[in-house]
Amino acid sequence: MSAVARWEVALLGNAVATLGSVGERLVSWRGRMEGVGRTLETTECWQGPAGAAAAGSLRRVSTVVTETTAALVRSLEDADRMVAAARTATELAGEALAAAAAIPVALDEAGRPGALPPVPLDPALDPAQALERQYAEIAEQAAAAQWAGELAGEALLSADRAALAAADAVAVLAGVGFDGRTAAADFPELVARVGLSGVAPPARPPLAPAEVAAWWSAMSEEQRLGWIEGSPGLIGLLDGVPAWARDRANRLLLADVVPGDPGFAVATATANEIRAREEAGEVVQLYQFDPGYELVALAIGNLDTADAVALVVPGVGNDPIQELDDVADDAAAVADAAVAAAPGLAVATVAWFGYRPPVNLAQGWRDDQARIGGAALDRTLDGVAATRAHDPARVTVVAHSYGTVVSDRAADAAGHLAADALVLAGSPGIDNDADGIEVDDVYEASAPFDPVTWLEIHGEQPADPDSPLDARTLPTEATMGHGDYFAADRPTLAAIGVVVAGPHEG
C-alpha cells in the first residue's frame, strides 16, 4: 500500500505525454517524407533505376512509419488509461494511509487493517459511563479502520487496472517489434519485425470529409497508391483526400477519355488548360473531374501546402467547355493579387465548376442549381479543412454573380461553413444575414452600373446599407461592368487579393 502511495504519477504522465508528442511528430515527418517520394517519382532531375529505387525505399519507410504510428496511437490510448488509473490508485492509497494513521492502525501491503489500539477506561467516570464511552470509541475506531481498509481496497483495484492497461499498451507495440524490454536495434530489424507483406488494406472509405481524411491518413503510401490506381474514380471525387492524390487519380481518368465518350469536350478543354498552364511553368492540380456531368475544379498552386486558398465560384452562362480558361484566368489573377498584397505568400486558387451554373438569365432566376451547388461547395470546403487540419490555410470563397447565391446556399447546409472570408461580387441578392452566412469576414463589390446588382432576385443587395449581412464594401469604379471585377486595371481585384491574403506581417 505504501508503495502505491509513492508512485511518481506526474513523471509517468510526463513520459506518456512525451510519447504522444513523438507520435505527432511522426505524422508530420511522414508527410514530408512522402512528399519527397512523390517528387522523386515525377521529377526530371533523378530518373532511371536509382531514382525509382529511392522512391520505392521511401514508400517502404512510409509503410513502416504508418504501422508504427498506428500502433503508437493505440498504445497511447491504453497508456492514458494507465496514467488515470495510477493517479486514482495513488490518491486513494494516500487517503487510506492518512485515515489509518488517524486511528492509528497499520495497513499491510494488501490494505488490511491491523489490530486496533487499546482504549482505556476513563477513571473520571463512573464504571457504567466509562464502559459505554469505551465501547463507543472502539466502535468509532472499527468504523474508521473499515473505511481505511475500503479505501485501500479501491486503491489496489485501481493499481491492478493500471497494471492491466500498461500490459495492453505494451502488447499493442509487439506488432512493431517491442516486447516490453527490447525494441528493434535499427531500421532493417524494424522492417523485419513489422513485416511489410502483412499490412492489411483498409476497408472502403467513409463519406464524411473528416472521416475520409482520417481513413486516408491511416494508410501507408503503398496503400494510397493502390487506391489511386485501382479506384481513380472514387479517390478523385472524395472530399477529404489530399489534392495531390485527387490530382493523380483525376489525371488517370482524364487520360482514359476518348472521342465519343460523354464529356469528351469537357476533357479536351481541361487537358488543354492544364497543358497550357504547365507549359507556362504553373503548378496545376486537377482537384475534381467528372466530365459526364461537366464538373471540373482546377487548382492553380498547391492546395496541400498553400498558406492561402481561394475558390472562385462562377455564375450564369459559364461552363467548363467554353469558360474554364476564363475562370482559371480569374483564379490566377486573384492569386497574383494576393501575392502582391503579401509578397512571398504561398497561394492556391481554384476555378471551381463543382456545380453546373444556369445556362441563361431565365434559369438564373431560379435557385435549384444554387441549392445543388451550395451543398457541393460546402462539402468541398469541408474537404479542404479536413486535409489541412494539421496545417490550416486561410480559405476564402470568391463568388461572382450567381456564384454568390451558391455561396449563400452553402451556408444553409448542415454544420459551419469552413471558410475564413467570403467575397460577393456582382451579386443578385443574398438571403442570409450576418449570422446565417457563417463567415466572420464578408465583403461585397457592386459596381454602380452593374445591372445584376439592381435586381435583388435572390435576396437583399449586399451593398444596401440596411442589409442584415453587414458586408464590408470593396472599391469599384463607375465604368465597371458585371464582368470587370477580376480585371487587373480595376481596383476591385487588388482589394480581393488583400482579402485572400488576410492578416500578415510586413
C-alpha positions as CSV (number, residue, x, y, z in Angstrom):
1,M,0.0,0.0,0.0
2,S,2.8,2.4,0.9
3,A,4.5,1.6,-2.4
4,V,1.3,2.5,-4.4
5,A,1.1,5.8,-2.5
6,R,4.7,6.6,-3.5
7,W,4.1,6.1,-7.3
8,E,5.5,9.0,-9.3
9,V,2.4,9.6,-11.3
10,A,3.5,13.0,-12.5
11,L,6.6,11.5,-14.1
12,L,4.6,8.7,-15.6
13,G,2.1,11.2,-17.1
14,N,5.0,13.3,-18.5
15,A,6.5,10.2,-20.1
16,V,3.2,9.3,-21.8
17,A,2.8,12.9,-23.0
18,T,6.3,12.8,-24.4
19,L,5.4,9.6,-26.2
20,G,2.3,11.3,-27.6
21,S,4.4,14.2,-29.0
22,V,6.7,11.7,-30.7
23,G,3.6,10.3,-32.4
24,E,2.5,13.8,-33.5
25,R,6.0,14.5,-34.9
26,L,6.0,11.2,-36.8
27,V,2.8,12.2,-38.6
28,S,4.3,15.5,-39.9
29,W,7.7,13.8,-40.6
30,R,5.9,11.1,-42.6
31,G,4.0,13.6,-44.6
32,R,7.2,15.5,-45.6
33,M,9.0,12.2,-46.4
34,E,6.1,11.0,-48.6
35,G,6.1,14.4,-50.4
36,V,9.8,13.8,-51.2
37,G,9.0,10.4,-52.5
38,R,6.3,11.8,-54.8
39,T,8.7,14.4,-56.1
40,L,11.3,11.8,-56.9
41,E,8.7,9.9,-58.9
42,T,7.8,12.9,-61.0
43,T,10.9,15.0,-61.2
44,E,13.2,15.0,-64.2
45,C,16.4,15.6,-62.1
46,W,16.6,12.0,-61.0
47,Q,15.3,9.3,-63.3
48,G,16.1,5.7,-64.1
49,P,16.6,2.7,-61.7
50,A,18.3,4.8,-59.0
51,G,15.5,7.3,-58.8
52,A,12.9,4.5,-58.8
53,A,14.7,2.6,-56.1
54,A,14.9,5.7,-53.9
55,A,11.2,6.4,-54.3
56,G,10.5,2.8,-53.6
57,S,12.6,2.9,-50.5
58,L,10.7,5.9,-49.2
59,R,7.4,4.1,-49.8
60,R,8.7,1.2,-47.7
61,V,9.7,3.6,-45.0
62,S,6.2,5.1,-45.2
63,T,4.7,1.7,-44.6
64,V,6.8,1.1,-41.5
65,V,6.1,4.5,-40.1
66,T,2.4,4.1,-40.8
67,E,2.3,0.9,-38.9
68,T,4.5,2.3,-36.1
69,T,2.4,5.4,-35.8
70,A,-0.9,3.5,-35.7
71,A,0.5,1.1,-33.0
72,L,1.7,4.1,-31.0
73,V,-1.7,5.8,-31.2
74,R,-3.4,2.6,-30.0
75,S,-0.8,2.1,-27.3
76,L,-1.2,5.7,-26.1
77,E,-4.9,5.1,-25.5
78,D,-4.0,2.3,-23.1
79,A,-1.2,4.4,-21.6
80,D,-3.7,7.2,-20.9
81,R,-5.9,4.7,-19.1
82,M,-2.8,3.5,-17.2
83,V,-2.0,7.0,-16.0
84,A,-5.6,7.8,-15.0
85,A,-5.8,4.5,-13.0
86,A,-2.4,5.1,-11.4
87,R,-3.4,8.6,-10.4
88,T,-6.6,7.3,-8.8
89,A,-4.7,4.5,-7.0
90,T,-2.1,6.9,-5.6
91,E,-4.7,9.3,-4.4
92,L,-6.8,6.5,-2.7
93,A,-3.7,4.9,-1.2
94,G,-2.7,8.3,0.3
95,E,-6.2,8.8,1.7
96,A,-6.2,5.2,3.1
97,L,-2.9,5.6,4.9
98,A,-3.9,9.0,6.3
99,A,-7.2,7.5,7.6
100,A,-5.3,4.6,9.2
101,A,-2.7,6.9,10.7
102,A,-5.5,9.0,12.4
103,I,-6.7,6.0,14.4
104,P,-3.8,4.9,14.5
105,V,-3.7,1.5,12.9
106,A,-1.3,-0.2,10.5
107,L,-2.3,-1.3,6.9
108,D,-0.5,-4.2,5.4
109,E,0.6,-4.2,1.8
110,A,-2.7,-5.9,0.9
111,G,-4.6,-3.0,2.5
112,R,-5.9,-4.9,5.5
113,P,-6.1,-3.0,8.8
114,G,-4.1,-4.4,11.7
115,A,-5.0,-4.6,15.4
116,L,-6.8,-1.6,16.8
117,P,-5.1,0.3,19.6
118,P,-6.4,-0.3,23.1
119,V,-9.0,2.1,24.5
120,P,-8.6,2.6,28.3
121,L,-11.5,3.2,30.6
122,D,-11.8,6.8,31.8
123,P,-11.3,6.7,35.6
124,A,-13.0,10.0,36.0
125,L,-16.4,8.5,35.0
126,D,-18.5,6.0,36.9
127,P,-17.9,2.4,35.6
128,A,-21.1,2.3,33.6
129,Q,-20.4,5.5,31.8
130,A,-16.7,4.7,31.3
131,L,-17.6,1.3,29.8
132,E,-20.2,3.0,27.5
133,R,-17.6,5.5,26.3
134,Q,-15.0,2.8,25.7
135,Y,-17.4,0.8,23.6
136,A,-18.3,3.9,21.6
137,E,-14.6,4.7,20.9
138,I,-13.9,1.1,19.9
139,A,-16.8,1.3,17.5
140,E,-15.5,4.6,16.0
141,Q,-12.1,3.0,15.6
142,A,-13.5,-0.1,14.0
143,A,-15.6,2.0,11.6
144,A,-12.6,4.2,10.7
145,A,-10.4,1.2,10.2
146,Q,-13.0,-0.4,8.0
147,W,-13.2,2.9,5.9
148,A,-9.4,2.9,5.6
149,G,-9.5,-0.7,4.5
150,E,-12.1,0.0,1.9
151,L,-10.0,3.0,0.6
152,A,-7.0,0.7,0.4
153,G,-9.0,-1.9,-1.4
154,E,-10.2,0.6,-4.0
155,A,-6.6,1.8,-4.3
156,L,-5.3,-1.7,-5.1
157,L,-8.1,-2.3,-7.6
158,S,-7.1,0.9,-9.4
159,A,-3.5,-0.2,-9.2
160,D,-4.5,-3.5,-10.9
161,R,-6.3,-1.6,-13.6
162,A,-3.2,0.5,-14.2
163,A,-1.1,-2.7,-14.5
164,L,-3.6,-4.2,-17.0
165,A,-3.6,-1.0,-19.0
166,A,0.2,-1.0,-19.0
167,A,0.2,-4.6,-20.3
168,D,-2.2,-3.7,-23.0
169,A,-0.1,-0.7,-24.1
170,V,3.0,-3.0,-24.4
171,A,1.0,-5.7,-26.2
172,V,-0.1,-3.3,-28.9
173,L,3.6,-2.4,-29.6
174,A,4.5,-6.0,-30.0
175,G,3.4,-5.7,-33.6
176,V,6.1,-3.2,-34.3
177,G,8.9,-5.1,-32.6
178,F,8.7,-4.0,-28.9
179,D,8.3,-6.8,-26.4
180,G,8.3,-4.8,-23.2
181,R,12.0,-5.0,-22.8
182,T,13.7,-4.6,-26.1
183,A,13.0,-2.8,-29.4
184,A,14.4,-3.1,-32.9
185,A,18.0,-2.1,-32.9
186,D,17.9,-0.5,-36.3
187,F,15.5,0.1,-39.3
188,P,16.2,-3.2,-41.1
189,E,15.3,-5.0,-37.9
190,L,12.2,-2.9,-37.5
191,V,11.2,-3.7,-41.1
192,A,11.7,-7.4,-40.4
193,R,9.6,-7.2,-37.2
194,V,6.8,-5.2,-38.7
195,G,6.6,-7.4,-41.8
196,L,5.6,-5.3,-44.8
197,S,3.7,-8.0,-46.6
198,G,1.4,-8.5,-43.6
199,V,-0.2,-5.0,-43.8
200,A,-3.9,-5.4,-44.5
201,P,-5.5,-2.8,-46.8
202,P,-8.1,-0.6,-45.1
203,A,-11.8,-1.0,-45.7
204,R,-13.7,1.0,-48.2
205,P,-13.7,4.7,-47.2
206,P,-16.4,6.5,-45.3
207,L,-18.3,9.5,-46.8
208,A,-17.9,12.5,-44.3
209,P,-14.8,14.5,-45.3
210,A,-13.3,14.4,-41.8
211,E,-13.7,10.7,-41.7
212,V,-12.3,10.4,-45.2
213,A,-9.2,12.3,-44.1
214,A,-8.7,10.0,-41.1
215,W,-9.1,7.0,-43.3
216,W,-6.6,8.3,-45.8
217,S,-4.1,9.3,-43.0
218,A,-4.2,5.8,-41.6
219,M,-2.9,4.3,-44.8
220,S,0.7,3.8,-45.9
221,E,1.9,5.4,-49.2
222,E,1.8,2.0,-50.9
223,Q,-1.9,1.5,-49.9
224,R,-2.7,5.0,-51.0
225,L,-1.2,4.5,-54.4
226,G,-3.1,1.2,-54.7
227,W,-6.4,3.0,-54.1
228,I,-5.4,5.7,-56.6
229,E,-4.5,3.3,-59.3
230,G,-7.3,0.8,-58.5
231,S,-10.2,3.2,-57.9
232,P,-9.3,6.6,-59.5
233,G,-13.0,7.5,-60.0
234,L,-13.6,7.1,-56.3
235,I,-10.4,8.8,-55.0
236,G,-10.7,11.7,-57.5
237,L,-14.1,12.8,-56.1
238,L,-13.6,12.1,-52.4
239,D,-13.6,15.3,-50.3
240,G,-11.1,14.7,-47.5
241,V,-8.5,13.2,-49.8
242,P,-5.4,15.5,-50.3
243,A,-5.2,17.4,-53.5
244,W,-2.1,15.6,-54.8
245,A,-3.9,12.3,-54.6
246,R,-7.1,13.6,-56.2
247,D,-5.0,15.2,-59.0
248,R,-3.2,12.0,-59.7
249,A,-6.5,10.0,-59.7
250,N,-8.3,12.5,-61.9
251,R,-5.4,12.7,-64.4
252,L,-5.8,8.9,-64.8
253,L,-9.5,9.5,-65.6
254,L,-8.6,12.3,-67.9
255,A,-6.2,10.1,-69.9
256,D,-8.9,7.5,-70.3
257,V,-11.5,9.8,-72.0
258,V,-11.6,9.1,-75.8
259,P,-13.7,10.7,-78.6
260,G,-17.3,9.6,-78.4
261,D,-17.3,9.4,-74.6
262,P,-19.7,11.5,-72.6
263,G,-17.8,14.6,-71.5
264,F,-15.1,14.4,-74.2
265,A,-15.5,18.1,-74.9
266,V,-15.0,18.8,-71.1
267,A,-12.0,16.5,-71.0
268,T,-10.5,18.3,-74.1
269,A,-10.9,21.7,-72.6
270,T,-9.5,20.5,-69.3
271,A,-6.5,18.9,-70.9
272,N,-5.8,22.0,-73.0
273,E,-5.9,24.2,-69.9
274,I,-3.6,22.0,-67.9
275,R,-1.1,21.7,-70.7
276,A,-1.1,25.5,-71.4
277,R,-0.6,26.4,-67.7
278,E,2.1,23.8,-67.0
279,E,4.0,24.8,-70.2
280,A,3.9,28.3,-68.7
281,G,5.5,26.9,-65.5
282,E,2.4,27.0,-63.3
283,V,1.6,24.3,-60.7
284,V,-1.8,22.8,-61.6
285,Q,-3.9,20.3,-59.7
286,L,-7.0,18.6,-61.2
287,Y,-9.0,18.6,-57.9
288,Q,-12.3,17.5,-59.4
289,F,-13.1,15.9,-62.7
290,D,-16.5,14.4,-63.7
291,P,-16.7,15.2,-67.4
292,G,-20.0,13.4,-67.9
293,Y,-21.7,15.9,-65.5
294,E,-19.5,18.8,-66.6
295,L,-17.9,19.2,-63.2
296,V,-14.3,20.4,-63.0
297,A,-12.2,22.0,-60.3
298,L,-8.8,23.2,-61.4
299,A,-6.4,24.4,-58.8
300,I,-3.5,26.8,-59.7
301,G,-1.0,26.3,-57.0
302,N,-0.6,23.5,-54.4
303,L,-3.7,23.2,-52.3
304,D,-1.9,20.9,-49.8
305,T,0.7,23.4,-48.8
306,A,-0.6,26.9,-49.6
307,D,-0.9,29.5,-46.9
308,A,-4.0,31.0,-48.5
309,V,-6.6,29.2,-50.6
310,A,-9.4,30.8,-52.6
311,L,-12.2,29.2,-54.5
312,V,-13.5,31.2,-57.4
313,V,-17.2,30.3,-57.9
314,P,-18.6,31.5,-61.3
315,G,-22.2,32.4,-62.2
316,V,-24.7,32.2,-65.0
317,G,-23.6,31.3,-68.5
318,N,-20.3,29.7,-67.6
319,D,-19.4,26.1,-68.4
320,P,-16.1,24.3,-68.3
321,I,-16.1,23.6,-72.1
322,Q,-16.1,27.3,-73.1
323,E,-15.2,29.2,-70.0
324,L,-12.7,27.0,-68.0
325,D,-9.8,29.1,-69.3
326,D,-11.6,32.4,-68.4
327,V,-12.4,31.3,-64.9
328,A,-8.9,29.9,-64.5
329,D,-7.6,33.3,-65.6
330,D,-9.7,34.9,-62.9
331,A,-8.4,32.4,-60.3
332,A,-4.8,33.1,-61.4
333,A,-5.5,36.9,-61.2
334,V,-6.8,36.5,-57.7
335,A,-3.6,34.6,-56.8
336,D,-1.4,37.2,-58.3
337,A,-3.3,39.9,-56.4
338,A,-2.9,38.0,-53.1
339,V,0.9,37.6,-53.6
340,A,1.1,41.3,-54.5
341,A,-0.6,42.1,-51.2
342,A,1.6,39.7,-49.3
343,P,4.9,39.0,-51.1
344,G,6.2,35.5,-50.5
345,L,2.8,34.1,-49.6
346,A,2.1,30.7,-50.9
347,V,-1.3,30.9,-52.6
348,A,-3.5,28.4,-54.4
349,T,-6.7,29.3,-56.1
350,V,-9.4,27.1,-57.7
351,A,-11.5,27.6,-60.8
352,W,-14.5,25.8,-59.2
353,F,-17.0,24.3,-61.6
354,G,-18.2,22.0,-58.8
355,Y,-21.7,22.7,-59.9
356,R,-23.4,23.4,-63.2
357,P,-24.2,27.1,-63.5
358,P,-27.5,28.1,-65.1
359,V,-27.1,28.4,-68.8
360,N,-29.0,31.7,-69.2
361,L,-30.6,34.5,-67.2
362,A,-34.0,32.8,-67.2
363,Q,-32.6,29.8,-65.4
364,G,-30.7,32.2,-63.2
365,W,-34.0,33.5,-61.6
366,R,-34.4,30.1,-60.0
367,D,-32.3,28.8,-57.1
368,D,-32.4,25.0,-57.8
369,Q,-28.8,25.0,-59.2
370,A,-27.7,27.2,-56.3
371,R,-29.1,24.7,-53.8
372,I,-27.3,21.8,-55.5
373,G,-24.1,23.9,-55.9
374,G,-24.3,25.1,-52.3
375,A,-24.3,21.6,-50.9
376,A,-21.3,20.8,-53.2
377,L,-19.4,23.9,-52.2
378,D,-20.0,23.3,-48.5
379,R,-18.6,19.7,-48.9
380,T,-15.6,21.0,-50.9
381,L,-14.7,23.4,-48.1
382,D,-15.1,20.7,-45.5
383,G,-12.7,18.6,-47.6
384,V,-10.1,21.3,-47.7
385,A,-10.4,21.9,-44.0
386,A,-10.1,18.2,-43.2
387,T,-7.0,17.6,-45.3
388,R,-5.4,20.7,-43.8
389,A,-6.4,20.1,-40.2
390,H,-2.8,19.9,-39.0
391,D,-1.7,22.9,-41.0
392,P,-4.7,25.1,-41.7
393,A,-4.7,27.5,-44.6
394,R,-6.7,30.7,-44.8
395,V,-9.7,29.9,-47.0
396,T,-11.7,32.5,-49.0
397,V,-14.7,32.0,-51.2
398,V,-14.6,34.5,-54.1
399,A,-18.1,34.3,-55.7
400,H,-19.3,36.1,-58.7
401,S,-22.9,36.8,-59.9
402,Y,-25.0,33.6,-59.4
403,G,-22.0,32.1,-57.6
404,T,-22.8,34.4,-54.7
405,V,-26.2,32.7,-54.4
406,V,-24.4,29.3,-54.4
407,S,-22.3,30.6,-51.5
408,D,-25.4,31.8,-49.7
409,R,-26.9,28.3,-50.1
410,A,-23.7,26.7,-48.9
411,A,-24.1,28.5,-45.6
412,D,-27.6,26.8,-45.3
413,A,-26.0,23.3,-45.3
414,A,-25.6,21.5,-42.0
415,G,-22.6,22.4,-40.0
416,H,-20.4,25.5,-40.1
417,L,-19.2,26.9,-43.4
418,A,-15.5,26.1,-43.4
419,A,-14.2,29.5,-44.8
420,D,-12.5,32.4,-43.2
421,A,-13.7,35.0,-45.7
422,L,-16.3,35.5,-48.4
423,V,-16.3,37.9,-51.3
424,L,-19.6,38.6,-53.1
425,A,-19.0,40.3,-56.4
426,G,-21.9,41.4,-58.6
427,S,-24.5,39.6,-56.5
428,P,-28.2,39.3,-57.5
429,G,-29.1,39.2,-53.8
430,I,-28.4,37.3,-50.6
431,D,-30.9,35.7,-48.2
432,N,-28.7,35.2,-45.1
433,D,-27.9,37.7,-42.5
434,A,-24.5,38.2,-40.8
435,D,-25.1,35.2,-38.5
436,G,-26.6,32.9,-41.2
437,I,-23.8,33.3,-43.6
438,E,-21.4,31.7,-41.0
439,V,-18.3,33.6,-42.1
440,D,-16.7,36.2,-40.0
441,D,-15.3,38.4,-42.8
442,V,-17.8,39.1,-45.5
443,Y,-17.0,41.6,-48.4
444,E,-19.1,42.8,-51.3
445,A,-18.3,44.5,-54.5
446,S,-21.2,46.1,-56.5
447,A,-20.3,48.4,-59.4
448,P,-22.8,51.3,-59.6
449,F,-23.8,50.4,-63.2
450,D,-23.8,46.6,-62.8
451,P,-27.5,45.8,-63.6
452,V,-27.4,42.4,-61.9
453,T,-26.9,44.1,-58.6
454,W,-30.1,46.1,-59.0
455,L,-32.4,43.2,-59.3
456,E,-32.3,41.6,-55.8
457,I,-33.7,38.4,-57.3
458,H,-32.4,36.1,-54.6
459,G,-32.5,38.3,-51.6
460,E,-31.3,41.7,-50.3
461,Q,-28.5,43.5,-52.1
462,P,-25.3,43.1,-50.0
463,A,-24.3,46.7,-50.9
464,D,-27.5,48.1,-49.2
465,P,-26.5,50.0,-46.1
466,D,-29.5,48.4,-44.3
467,S,-28.7,44.9,-45.4
468,P,-28.5,42.5,-42.4
469,L,-25.5,40.9,-44.0
470,D,-23.3,43.7,-42.8
471,A,-20.7,43.2,-45.5
472,R,-17.7,45.5,-46.0
473,T,-17.6,47.2,-49.3
474,L,-14.6,46.7,-51.7
475,P,-13.7,49.5,-54.2
476,T,-15.3,49.7,-57.6
477,E,-15.4,52.2,-60.5
478,A,-18.4,53.8,-62.1
479,T,-17.3,52.5,-65.5
480,M,-17.1,48.9,-64.4
481,G,-19.5,46.3,-65.9
482,H,-20.7,43.0,-64.5
483,G,-17.6,41.1,-65.8
484,D,-14.9,43.6,-64.7
485,Y,-14.4,42.6,-61.0
486,F,-11.4,40.5,-61.8
487,A,-9.8,42.9,-64.3
488,A,-6.2,43.8,-63.5
489,D,-6.8,47.5,-64.2
490,R,-9.7,47.8,-61.8
491,P,-9.4,48.4,-58.0
492,T,-11.6,45.5,-57.0
493,L,-9.1,42.8,-57.9
494,A,-6.3,44.3,-55.7
495,A,-8.8,44.5,-52.8
496,I,-9.8,40.9,-53.3
497,G,-6.2,40.0,-53.2
498,V,-5.8,41.7,-49.8
499,V,-8.8,39.7,-48.5
500,V,-7.4,36.4,-49.8
501,A,-4.0,37.1,-48.3
502,G,-5.6,38.0,-44.9
503,P,-3.6,39.5,-42.0
504,H,0.1,39.1,-42.5
505,E,3.4,40.5,-41.3
506,G,5.2,43.1,-43.5
